[in-house]
Amino acid sequence: MKDEPFQNPLRELVWRRKLTDAERVGLAAQPEVQADLEIESRLSEMLARLPDTPVPSNFTARVLQAVEHESVRPHAMNWFWTWRVLVPRVAVAAVVISFAGLGIHHYELNAHRVAFAKKVVLMAAAQPMPSVDALKNFNAIQRMSQPHADDELLALLR
């Protein structure tokens, strides 16, 4: 009952006026509702005893001025800079920029690989393969191209 304050229509009547005798007789069959409405009735009586608070003479003008000021204020800049809107926008922008950067990096890497493969194909086609005889004597040819000391010349210099 306490979780649903407007379930009983008599509750609002208690706020506005005292219940009639017929309404009170109808509540006698419902003791849990009657106790709740009795508390509401006492609270309403206590609030009615409170003195009215004085308000300034220009209260209405001030309220209307505040409402007008609120309606004139530009809401476009106000909602753009709130954290609830700004943080998700920044996060989405960061994700988009990251994916774009990764995509560009992947494209550049593939472009370099393709260019390197084309160069390898051109080099392979430009230089003919060595003959089988040259490959048989590879060790001898390699030794000939290496510099070696001439022992006789070195002996004469000493």
C-alpha positions as CSV (number, residue, x, y, z in Angstrom):
1,M,0.0,0.0,0.0
2,K,2.8,2.4,0.8
3,D,4.5,1.8,-2.5
4,E,1.4,2.8,-4.4
5,P,0.2,6.1,-2.9
6,F,-2.5,6.9,-5.4
7,Q,-4.1,3.5,-5.5
8,N,-6.9,4.6,-3.2
9,P,-8.9,7.6,-4.6
10,L,-9.9,8.6,-1.0
11,R,-6.3,9.5,-0.3
12,E,-6.5,12.6,-2.5
13,L,-9.8,13.5,-1.0
14,V,-8.2,13.5,2.5
15,W,-5.6,16.0,1.2
16,R,-8.3,18.4,0.0
17,R,-11.1,18.0,2.6
18,K,-12.3,16.0,5.6
19,L,-14.0,12.7,4.8
20,T,-17.8,12.5,5.2
21,D,-19.5,10.1,7.5
22,A,-20.5,7.9,4.6
23,E,-17.0,7.6,3.4
24,R,-15.7,6.8,6.9
25,V,-18.3,4.0,7.2
26,G,-17.1,2.6,3.9
27,L,-13.6,2.5,5.2
28,A,-14.6,0.5,8.3
29,A,-14.5,-2.7,6.2
30,Q,-10.8,-2.0,5.2
31,P,-8.7,-1.5,8.4
32,E,-5.3,-1.3,6.6
33,V,-6.6,1.5,4.3
34,Q,-8.4,3.2,7.2
35,A,-5.1,3.4,9.2
36,D,-3.2,4.8,6.2
37,L,-5.9,7.4,5.5
38,E,-6.0,8.3,9.2
39,I,-2.3,9.1,9.0
40,E,-2.8,11.1,5.9
41,S,-5.7,13.0,7.5
42,R,-3.6,13.9,10.6
43,L,-0.7,15.1,8.3
44,S,-3.1,17.3,6.3
45,E,-4.5,18.8,9.5
46,M,-1.0,19.6,10.8
47,L,0.0,21.2,7.5
48,A,-3.2,23.3,7.5
49,R,-2.2,24.6,11.0
50,L,1.2,25.9,9.7
51,P,1.2,29.6,9.0
52,D,1.4,30.8,5.5
53,T,4.9,32.0,4.6
54,P,5.2,35.5,3.4
55,V,6.2,36.0,-0.2
56,P,7.6,39.2,-1.7
57,S,5.2,41.4,-3.5
58,N,7.1,40.9,-6.8
59,F,7.2,37.1,-6.5
60,T,5.0,36.6,-9.6
61,A,7.0,39.0,-11.6
62,R,10.3,37.3,-10.6
63,V,8.9,33.8,-11.4
64,L,7.7,35.0,-14.9
65,Q,11.1,36.7,-15.5
66,A,12.9,33.5,-14.6
67,V,10.7,31.5,-16.9
68,E,11.2,34.0,-19.7
69,H,15.0,33.9,-19.1
70,E,15.0,30.1,-19.2
71,S,13.1,30.1,-22.5
72,V,15.4,32.7,-24.1
73,R,18.6,30.9,-23.1
74,P,20.0,29.0,-26.1
75,H,19.6,25.3,-25.4
76,A,21.8,24.3,-28.4
77,M,25.0,25.1,-26.6
78,N,23.8,23.9,-23.3
79,W,23.1,20.3,-24.3
80,F,26.2,20.0,-26.5
81,W,28.6,20.5,-23.6
82,T,27.0,18.3,-21.0
83,W,29.1,15.3,-19.9
84,R,26.4,12.9,-20.8
85,V,26.5,14.0,-24.4
86,L,30.1,15.0,-24.8
87,V,31.8,11.8,-23.4
88,P,30.0,9.4,-25.8
89,R,30.7,11.7,-28.7
90,V,34.4,11.8,-27.9
91,A,34.5,8.0,-27.4
92,V,32.8,7.4,-30.8
93,A,35.2,9.9,-32.5
94,A,38.2,8.1,-30.9
95,V,37.0,4.7,-32.1
96,V,36.3,6.1,-35.6
97,I,39.8,7.7,-35.8
98,S,41.4,4.6,-34.5
99,F,39.8,2.4,-37.1
100,A,40.6,4.9,-39.9
101,G,44.2,5.0,-38.8
102,L,44.4,1.2,-38.7
103,G,42.8,1.0,-42.1
104,I,45.2,3.5,-43.6
105,H,48.2,1.7,-42.0
106,H,47.0,-1.7,-43.4
107,Y,46.6,-0.1,-46.9
108,E,50.1,1.4,-46.8
109,L,51.6,-1.9,-45.6
110,N,50.0,-3.8,-48.5
111,A,51.0,-1.1,-51.0
112,H,54.7,-1.4,-49.9
113,R,54.4,-5.2,-50.1
114,V,53.0,-5.0,-53.6
115,A,55.7,-2.5,-54.7
116,F,58.5,-4.8,-53.2
117,A,57.0,-7.8,-55.0
118,K,57.0,-6.0,-58.3
119,K,60.6,-5.0,-57.8
120,V,61.6,-8.6,-57.1
121,V,59.8,-9.7,-60.2
122,L,61.6,-7.1,-62.3
123,M,65.0,-8.0,-60.9
124,A,64.4,-11.7,-61.5
125,A,63.4,-11.0,-65.1
126,A,66.3,-8.6,-65.8
127,Q,69.2,-10.9,-64.7
128,P,69.4,-14.3,-66.3
129,M,70.0,-17.3,-64.1
130,P,73.7,-18.5,-64.0
131,S,74.5,-21.6,-66.0
132,V,74.9,-25.0,-64.5
133,D,78.7,-25.0,-65.2
134,A,79.1,-21.8,-63.3
135,L,77.3,-23.3,-60.4
136,K,79.4,-26.5,-60.4
137,N,82.6,-24.4,-60.1
138,F,81.1,-21.9,-57.7
139,N,83.5,-22.6,-54.9
140,A,86.6,-22.2,-57.2
141,I,85.2,-18.9,-58.6
142,Q,84.4,-17.6,-55.1
143,R,88.0,-18.4,-53.9
144,M,89.4,-16.5,-56.9
145,S,87.5,-13.4,-56.1
146,Q,88.8,-13.3,-52.5
147,P,92.0,-11.4,-51.9
148,H,94.9,-13.5,-50.8
149,A,98.4,-12.6,-49.8
150,D,101.3,-13.2,-52.1
151,D,104.0,-14.9,-50.0
152,E,106.8,-14.4,-52.5
153,L,106.2,-10.7,-52.7
154,L,106.0,-10.4,-48.9
155,A,109.3,-12.3,-48.6
156,L,111.1,-9.9,-51.0
157,L,109.8,-6.8,-49.0
158,R,111.4,-8.0,-45.8
